[in-house]
């Protein structure tokens, strides 16, 4: 355990940030799972709607530096590529 006051405060901040980042990453996974389930059930319209929601979550996470912006771009690209492939 930290002894100095500044180290104690940093520990508090780290715990808060870790919790926030963990919930954001969980939301990303849930949104991407929704897209995958919609694609598996051959429901293209539902997949598109879920993809728009997933993109919104990914962009927010990248803007807040929870994930790298290239990772967000990669995931968005793969989602839309899968929708395009399923629609063809």
DRENKOL-787368 format. One record per residue: x, z, y of N, C-alpha, C, CB in turn; chain; residue number from 1. Coordinates in pm, 1 decimal, always signed. Glycine has a CB too. Layout:
BEGIN
+----------+----------+----------+----------+----------+----------+----------+----------+----------+----------+----------+----------+--------+-----+
|       nX |       nZ |       nY |      caX |      caZ |      caY |       cX |       cZ |       cY |      cbX |      cbZ |      cbY | chaine | num |
+----------+----------+----------+----------+----------+----------+----------+----------+----------+----------+----------+----------+--------+-----+
|        X |        Z |        Y |        X |        Z |        Y |        X |        Z |        Y |        X |        Z |        Y |      A | NUM |
...
+----------+----------+----------+----------+----------+----------+----------+----------+----------+----------+----------+----------+--------+-----+
END
This chain:
BEGIN
+----------+----------+----------+----------+----------+----------+----------+----------+----------+----------+----------+----------+--------+-----+
|       nX |       nZ |       nY |      caX |      caZ |      caY |       cX |       cZ |       cY |      cbX |      cbZ |      cbY | chaine | num |
+----------+----------+----------+----------+----------+----------+----------+----------+----------+----------+----------+----------+--------+-----+
|    +83.9 |     +0.0 |   -118.5 |     +0.0 |     +0.0 |     +0.0 |    +88.6 |     +0.0 |   +125.0 |    -95.6 |   +122.3 |     -0.3 |      A |   1 |
|    +41.9 |    -73.9 |   +227.1 |   +120.0 |    -76.2 |   +351.0 |   +116.1 |    +57.4 |   +424.1 |    +69.1 |   -185.9 |   +442.7 |      A |   2 |
|   +221.4 |    +82.5 |   +497.6 |   +231.9 |   +208.8 |   +569.9 |   +213.2 |   +186.0 |   +720.0 |   +368.1 |   +275.6 |   +542.3 |      A |   3 |
|   +277.3 |    +82.5 |   +773.3 |   +267.3 |    +55.3 |   +916.2 |   +126.5 |     +8.3 |   +953.6 |   +370.8 |    -49.8 |   +957.7 |      A |   4 |
|    +86.5 |    +40.9 |  +1072.9 |    -48.8 |     +7.7 |  +1119.4 |    -72.5 |   -143.3 |  +1120.7 |    -72.3 |    +65.1 |  +1259.5 |      A |   5 |
|    +28.3 |   -218.2 |  +1162.8 |    +13.2 |   -364.2 |  +1168.8 |     -2.6 |   -422.6 |  +1028.2 |   +134.8 |   -428.5 |  +1239.8 |      A |   6 |
|    +69.3 |   -364.8 |   +931.3 |    +58.3 |   -412.8 |   +793.4 |    -78.4 |   -379.0 |   +735.9 |   +169.2 |   -352.2 |   +705.8 |      A |   7 |
|   -133.2 |   -265.0 |   +773.3 |   -266.6 |   -225.8 |   +727.8 |   -370.7 |   -323.9 |   +782.1 |   -299.7 |    -80.7 |   +772.7 |      A |   8 |
|   -355.8 |   -359.5 |   +910.3 |   -448.8 |   -453.4 |   +971.6 |   -436.4 |   -591.5 |   +905.8 |   -423.1 |   -463.4 |  +1123.5 |      A |   9 |
|   -314.5 |   -635.6 |   +879.3 |   -294.0 |   -764.7 |   +813.8 |   -360.0 |   -767.1 |   +675.3 |   -143.2 |   -795.0 |   +801.5 |      A |  10 |
|   -352.9 |   -656.7 |   +604.5 |   -415.3 |   -648.6 |   +472.9 |   -566.5 |   -663.2 |   +484.7 |   -379.5 |   -515.8 |   +404.2 |      A |  11 |
|   -626.1 |   -597.7 |   +586.1 |   -770.3 |   -610.6 |   +610.7 |   -807.0 |   -756.1 |   +639.3 |   -813.5 |   -520.6 |   +728.7 |      A |  12 |
|   -727.4 |   -820.9 |   +724.0 |   -753.8 |   -960.1 |   +760.2 |   -740.7 |  -1051.8 |   +639.3 |   -658.6 |  -1005.3 |   +870.9 |      A |  13 |
|   -639.9 |  -1026.3 |   +557.8 |   -618.1 |  -1108.6 |   +439.2 |   -734.7 |  -1097.4 |   +342.2 |   -488.4 |  -1068.6 |   +369.8 |      A |  14 |
|   -783.6 |   -975.7 |   +322.9 |   -897.7 |   -956.2 |   +232.5 |  -1021.3 |  -1030.8 |   +282.9 |   -929.1 |   -806.2 |   +217.4 |      A |  15 |
|  -1044.6 |  -1023.0 |   +412.7 |  -1160.3 |  -1090.3 |   +471.9 |  -1148.5 |  -1241.8 |   +457.3 |  -1174.5 |  -1052.4 |   +620.4 |      A |  16 |
|  -1029.5 |  -1294.6 |   +486.4 |  -1006.6 |  -1439.4 |   +476.6 |  -1017.5 |  -1487.6 |   +332.3 |   -868.6 |  -1475.8 |   +533.4 |      A |  17 |
|   -961.2 |  -1409.1 |   +240.6 |   -965.7 |  -1445.6 |    +99.4 |  -1109.6 |  -1453.9 |    +51.8 |   -887.1 |  -1344.8 |    +14.5 |      A |  18 |
|  -1189.5 |  -1357.6 |    +90.6 |  -1330.4 |  -1356.5 |    +53.6 |  -1402.8 |  -1478.5 |   +108.7 |  -1397.3 |  -1229.1 |   +103.4 |      A |  19 |
|  -1378.7 |  -1509.3 |   +234.8 |  -1443.1 |  -1624.4 |   +299.3 |  -1400.4 |  -1755.3 |   +233.6 |  -1409.4 |  -1627.6 |   +449.3 |      A |  20 |
|  -1270.9 |  -1769.1 |   +207.7 |  -1219.8 |  -1891.2 |   +145.5 |  -1274.4 |  -1906.8 |     +4.1 |  -1066.3 |  -1890.2 |   +143.1 |      A |  21 |
|  -1282.7 |  -1797.5 |    -67.9 |  -1332.7 |  -1802.7 |   -205.1 |  -1478.2 |  -1849.8 |   -207.4 |  -1320.0 |  -1664.6 |   -272.4 |      A |  22 |
|  -1559.7 |  -1799.2 |   -115.4 |  -1699.8 |  -1840.0 |   -112.9 |  -1713.0 |  -1986.3 |    -71.9 |  -1779.9 |  -1750.8 |    -17.4 |      A |  23 |
|  -1629.3 |  -2031.7 |    +19.6 |  -1632.8 |  -2172.6 |    +61.3 |  -1594.7 |  -2263.5 |    -53.9 |  -1538.8 |  -2196.7 |   +180.5 |      A |  24 |
|  -1490.6 |  -2227.2 |   -127.6 |  -1448.7 |  -2307.6 |   -242.0 |  -1556.1 |  -2309.4 |   -349.9 |  -1317.5 |  -2254.5 |   -299.3 |      A |  25 |
|  -1624.4 |  -2198.2 |   -366.0 |  -1734.5 |  -2191.6 |   -461.7 |  -1847.8 |  -2284.6 |   -419.4 |  -1786.1 |  -2047.4 |   -474.9 |      A |  26 |
|  -1878.3 |  -2287.3 |   -289.8 |  -1981.5 |  -2377.0 |   -238.9 |  -1945.0 |  -2523.1 |   -261.6 |  -2004.7 |  -2351.6 |    -90.8 |      A |  27 |
|  -1816.6 |  -2554.9 |   -246.5 |  -1770.0 |  -2691.6 |   -271.0 |  -1794.2 |  -2729.0 |   -416.9 |  -1619.6 |  -2706.0 |   -235.5 |      A |  28 |
|  -1754.9 |  -2640.4 |   -506.9 |  -1772.4 |  -2667.6 |   -649.9 |  -1919.4 |  -2685.5 |   -684.5 |  -1712.3 |  -2554.5 |   -733.9 |      A |  29 |
|  -2005.3 |  -2600.1 |   -628.5 |  -2148.6 |  -2610.3 |   -655.8 |  -2204.8 |  -2743.0 |   -606.0 |  -2223.6 |  -2493.8 |   -590.7 |      A |  30 |
|  -2163.6 |  -2784.1 |   -486.8 |  -2213.0 |  -2909.3 |   -429.8 |  -2169.1 |  -3028.6 |   -514.3 |  -2163.7 |  -2925.7 |   -285.4 |      A |  31 |
|  -2044.7 |  -3026.6 |   -561.0 |  -1995.3 |  -3137.2 |   -643.6 |  -2062.3 |  -3138.0 |   -780.4 |  -1843.2 |  -3128.0 |   -660.0 |      A |  32 |
|  -2095.5 |  -3020.5 |   -831.8 |  -2167.4 |  -3013.1 |   -959.7 |  -2307.3 |  -3071.1 |   -946.6 |  -2175.2 |  -2867.8 |  -1009.2 |      A |  33 |
|  -2371.9 |  -3049.0 |   -830.8 |  -2504.9 |  -3106.2 |   -807.5 |  -2499.6 |  -3257.9 |   -814.7 |  -2560.3 |  -3061.6 |   -671.2 |      A |  34 |
|  -2397.3 |  -3316.1 |   -753.7 |  -2380.6 |  -3461.2 |   -755.5 |  -2361.3 |  -3508.6 |   -899.3 |  -2260.6 |  -3504.1 |   -667.1 |      A |  35 |
|  -2275.7 |  -3439.6 |   -972.6 |  -2246.7 |  -3478.4 |  -1110.7 |  -2371.6 |  -3471.4 |  -1197.6 |  -2137.4 |  -3389.0 |  -1169.1 |      A |  36 |
|  -2449.5 |  -3364.0 |  -1182.4 |  -2572.0 |  -3350.3 |  -1261.8 |  -2671.7 |  -3459.1 |  -1228.1 |  -2635.4 |  -3213.4 |  -1239.5 |      A |  37 |
|  -2683.7 |  -3493.4 |  -1101.4 |  -2775.3 |  -3600.4 |  -1061.6 |  -2730.6 |  -3733.6 |  -1119.5 |  -2784.3 |  -3609.8 |   -908.6 |      A |  38 |
|  -2600.3 |  -3756.6 |  -1122.7 |  -2548.9 |  -3881.0 |  -1180.7 |  -2571.2 |  -3885.3 |  -1332.0 |  -2399.3 |  -3896.4 |  -1149.2 |      A |  39 |
|  -2555.2 |  -3771.0 |  -1396.7 |  -2575.9 |  -3766.5 |  -1541.6 |  -2721.2 |  -3791.4 |  -1579.1 |  -2531.1 |  -3632.3 |  -1596.7 |      A |  40 |
|  -2812.9 |  -3749.9 |  -1491.4 |  -2955.0 |  -3772.8 |  -1518.7 |  -3001.6 |  -3907.8 |  -1464.5 |  -3039.1 |  -3660.6 |  -1457.9 |      A |  41 |
|  -2906.7 |  -3991.1 |  -1420.7 |  -2932.2 |  -4127.0 |  -1371.6 |  -3022.7 |  -4129.4 |  -1248.1 |  -2994.8 |  -4210.3 |  -1481.6 |      A |  42 |
|  -3020.3 |  -4023.6 |  -1170.6 |  -3100.6 |  -4014.9 |  -1049.1 |  -3010.4 |  -4045.0 |   -929.6 |  -3167.7 |  -3873.9 |  -1035.2 |      A |  43 |
|  -3005.4 |  -4172.2 |   -891.2 |  -2911.9 |  -4216.4 |   -787.9 |  -2949.8 |  -4160.0 |   -650.1 |  -2907.8 |  -4369.9 |   -782.8 |      A |  44 |
|  -3079.8 |  -4158.1 |   -619.5 |  -3123.0 |  -4107.9 |   -488.5 |  -3088.1 |  -3959.7 |   -471.1 |  -3274.4 |  -4128.6 |   -471.1 |      A |  45 |
|  -3109.8 |  -3881.8 |   -575.5 |  -3074.9 |  -3739.1 |   -569.0 |  -2923.8 |  -3721.9 |   -556.9 |  -3127.4 |  -3664.2 |   -694.1 |      A |  46 |
|  -2849.3 |  -3809.3 |   -624.1 |  -2702.9 |  -3803.8 |   -616.9 |  -2655.9 |  -3833.3 |   -475.2 |  -2639.4 |  -3903.6 |   -716.0 |      A |  47 |
|  -2719.1 |  -3931.8 |   -410.6 |  -2681.2 |  -3964.9 |   -273.1 |  -2710.3 |  -3848.8 |   -178.0 |  -2755.3 |  -4090.7 |   -226.4 |      A |  48 |
|  -2826.3 |  -3786.8 |   -195.9 |  -2861.9 |  -3673.3 |   -110.5 |  -2765.3 |  -3557.2 |   -132.3 |  -3006.7 |  -3628.1 |   -138.1 |      A |  49 |
|  -2731.3 |  -3531.8 |   -258.6 |  -2636.7 |  -3424.8 |   -289.7 |  -2497.3 |  -3458.6 |   -237.3 |  -2631.8 |  -3399.9 |   -441.3 |      A |  50 |
|  -2462.2 |  -3586.6 |   -239.6 |  -2330.9 |  -3629.0 |   -191.4 |  -2318.6 |  -3606.7 |    -40.8 |  -2306.4 |  -3777.0 |   -225.3 |      A |  51 |
|  -2425.7 |  -3632.8 |    +31.7 |  -2422.7 |  -3611.1 |   +177.1 |  -2400.9 |  -3463.2 |   +207.0 |  -2554.2 |  -3660.8 |   +243.4 |      A |  52 |
|  -2468.3 |  -3377.3 |   +131.0 |  -2451.1 |  -3232.7 |   +148.5 |  -2307.8 |  -3191.1 |   +111.5 |  -2554.2 |  -3154.8 |    +62.0 |      A |  53 |
|  -2254.4 |  -3249.3 |     +3.6 |  -2118.4 |  -3216.8 |    -40.3 |  -2015.6 |  -3259.7 |    +64.0 |  -2088.0 |  -3284.2 |   -175.2 |      A |  54 |
|  -2036.9 |  -3376.0 |   +124.3 |  -1944.9 |  -3425.5 |   +227.1 |  -1944.1 |  -3330.9 |   +346.5 |  -1984.2 |  -3568.3 |   +271.8 |      A |  55 |
|  -2061.2 |  -3283.0 |   +382.9 |  -2071.6 |  -3189.7 |   +494.9 |  -1990.4 |  -3062.7 |   +466.8 |  -2219.5 |  -3154.2 |   +521.8 |      A |  56 |
|  -2005.3 |  -3010.6 |   +345.5 |  -1933.7 |  -2888.3 |   +307.1 |  -1782.7 |  -2913.9 |   +302.5 |  -1983.6 |  -2836.9 |   +169.5 |      A |  57 |
|  -1742.6 |  -3028.5 |   +245.2 |  -1600.6 |  -3062.3 |   +236.8 |  -1538.8 |  -3077.3 |   +375.7 |  -1581.4 |  -3191.4 |   +156.7 |      A |  58 |
|  -1610.4 |  -3143.3 |   +466.0 |  -1557.5 |  -3162.1 |   +601.9 |  -1540.7 |  -3029.1 |   +674.6 |  -1649.7 |  -3253.8 |   +682.6 |      A |  59 |
|  -1638.1 |  -2939.7 |   +657.7 |  -1627.6 |  -2808.4 |   +721.5 |  -1509.3 |  -2730.1 |   +665.5 |  -1757.4 |  -2728.8 |   +702.2 |      A |  60 |
|  -1491.9 |  -2736.0 |   +533.2 |  -1381.9 |  -2663.7 |   +470.4 |  -1247.3 |  -2717.7 |   +518.0 |  -1391.9 |  -2673.1 |   +317.6 |      A |  61 |
|  -1238.0 |  -2850.3 |   +531.0 |  -1113.2 |  -2910.6 |   +578.2 |  -1087.9 |  -2874.3 |   +724.5 |  -1117.5 |  -3064.0 |   +561.2 |      A |  62 |
|  -1192.4 |  -2871.6 |   +804.7 |  -1177.2 |  -2838.2 |   +946.6 |  -1131.7 |  -2694.0 |   +964.3 |  -1309.0 |  -2861.2 |  +1021.5 |      A |  63 |
|  -1175.2 |  -2607.3 |   +874.3 |  -1138.3 |  -2465.7 |   +883.0 |  -1012.3 |  -2433.5 |   +803.4 |  -1252.8 |  -2379.1 |   +833.9 |      A |  64 |
|   -945.5 |  -2535.6 |   +754.0 |   -819.4 |  -2522.4 |   +679.4 |   -834.3 |  -2441.4 |   +551.1 |   -714.3 |  -2458.0 |   +767.2 |      A |  65 |
|   -951.4 |  -2446.5 |   +491.5 |   -968.6 |  -2382.3 |   +361.2 |   -907.6 |  -2473.3 |   +255.1 |  -1120.1 |  -2353.7 |   +330.8 |      A |  66 |
|   -930.4 |  -2604.2 |   +270.5 |   -866.0 |  -2703.3 |   +184.2 |   -796.9 |  -2804.9 |   +275.4 |   -970.4 |  -2773.5 |    +87.7 |      A |  67 |
|   -703.2 |  -2878.9 |   +219.7 |   -631.3 |  -2980.3 |   +295.1 |   -723.3 |  -3098.3 |   +322.9 |   -505.3 |  -3026.3 |   +219.2 |      A |  68 |
|   -706.0 |  -3162.7 |   +437.3 |   -795.6 |  -3272.9 |   +472.4 |   -782.9 |  -3390.4 |   +377.0 |   -768.0 |  -3319.1 |   +613.5 |      A |  69 |
|   -664.5 |  -3411.1 |   +319.6 |   -648.1 |  -3518.6 |   +221.9 |   -724.2 |  -3487.3 |    +93.0 |   -499.1 |  -3541.0 |   +191.5 |      A |  70 |
|   -729.7 |  -3361.1 |    +55.7 |   -804.9 |  -3321.4 |    -63.2 |   -953.5 |  -3346.6 |    -41.0 |   -779.5 |  -3172.5 |    -97.3 |      A |  71 |
|  -1001.3 |  -3314.5 |    +78.4 |  -1141.8 |  -3340.4 |   +110.7 |  -1170.6 |  -3489.8 |   +105.0 |  -1176.9 |  -3284.4 |   +250.1 |      A |  72 |
|  -1081.5 |  -3569.7 |   +160.2 |  -1098.8 |  -3714.9 |   +159.6 |  -1098.8 |  -3769.6 |    +17.0 |   -988.2 |  -3782.2 |   +241.9 |      A |  73 |
|  -1010.4 |  -3717.5 |    -65.6 |  -1002.4 |  -3762.1 |   -204.9 |  -1130.6 |  -3730.7 |   -279.7 |   -883.6 |  -3696.8 |   -275.5 |      A |  74 |
|  -1181.8 |  -3609.7 |   -261.2 |  -1304.4 |  -3570.4 |   -330.7 |  -1424.0 |  -3652.6 |   -283.7 |  -1331.9 |  -3421.5 |   -309.5 |      A |  75 |
|  -1432.8 |  -3676.8 |   -153.2 |  -1541.7 |  -3759.0 |   -100.2 |  -1534.5 |  -3900.2 |   -156.9 |  -1536.7 |  -3763.1 |    +53.7 |      A |  76 |
|  -1414.8 |  -3955.3 |   -160.5 |  -1395.6 |  -4090.5 |   -211.8 |  -1438.7 |  -4100.8 |   -357.9 |  -1249.3 |  -4132.6 |   -197.1 |      A |  77 |
|  -1401.5 |  -4001.6 |   -436.9 |  -1436.2 |  -4003.7 |   -578.9 |  -1586.3 |  -3988.5 |   -600.2 |  -1361.8 |  -3893.3 |   -653.0 |      A |  78 |
|  -1651.5 |  -3907.5 |   -517.6 |  -1796.3 |  -3889.5 |   -528.4 |  -1867.5 |  -4021.0 |   -501.8 |  -1845.5 |  -3781.2 |   -430.6 |      A |  79 |
|  -1831.3 |  -4088.3 |   -391.9 |  -1899.1 |  -4212.3 |   -358.1 |  -1864.1 |  -4324.2 |   -454.2 |  -1865.0 |  -4253.2 |   -217.4 |      A |  80 |
|  -1742.9 |  -4323.2 |   -508.3 |  -1706.1 |  -4422.9 |   -608.4 |  -1791.2 |  -4404.3 |   -734.8 |  -1554.8 |  -4412.9 |   -642.4 |      A |  81 |
|  -1814.6 |  -4280.1 |   -774.3 |  -1896.6 |  -4252.6 |   -892.1 |  -2040.8 |  -4295.1 |   -868.7 |  -1890.5 |  -4103.8 |   -928.3 |      A |  82 |
|  -2092.4 |  -4271.6 |   -747.2 |  -2229.5 |  -4314.1 |   -715.1 |  -2239.8 |  -4466.4 |   -716.5 |  -2272.9 |  -4259.0 |   -576.9 |      A |  83 |
|  -2140.5 |  -4532.1 |   -659.7 |  -2140.1 |  -4676.8 |   -656.9 |  -2135.3 |  -4735.7 |   -798.2 |  -2022.3 |  -4726.8 |   -574.9 |      A |  84 |
|  -2052.5 |  -4674.1 |   -882.6 |  -2039.5 |  -4719.8 |  -1020.9 |  -2170.5 |  -4698.9 |  -1096.8 |  -1924.2 |  -4645.6 |  -1091.7 |      A |  85 |
|  -2236.2 |  -4585.3 |  -1074.3 |  -2362.2 |  -4556.3 |  -1142.9 |  -2473.9 |  -4648.4 |  -1095.2 |  -2402.2 |  -4410.5 |  -1121.2 |      A |  86 |
|  -2468.4 |  -4686.6 |   -968.0 |  -2572.8 |  -4771.7 |   -912.9 |  -2560.6 |  -4915.8 |   -957.2 |  -2570.5 |  -4765.2 |   -764.1 |      A |  87 |
|  -2440.8 |  -4956.0 |   -996.6 |  -2417.9 |  -5096.7 |  -1034.6 |  -2471.2 |  -5128.5 |  -1173.3 |  -2269.4 |  -5129.2 |  -1029.2 |      A |  88 |
+----------+----------+----------+----------+----------+----------+----------+----------+----------+----------+----------+----------+--------+-----+
END
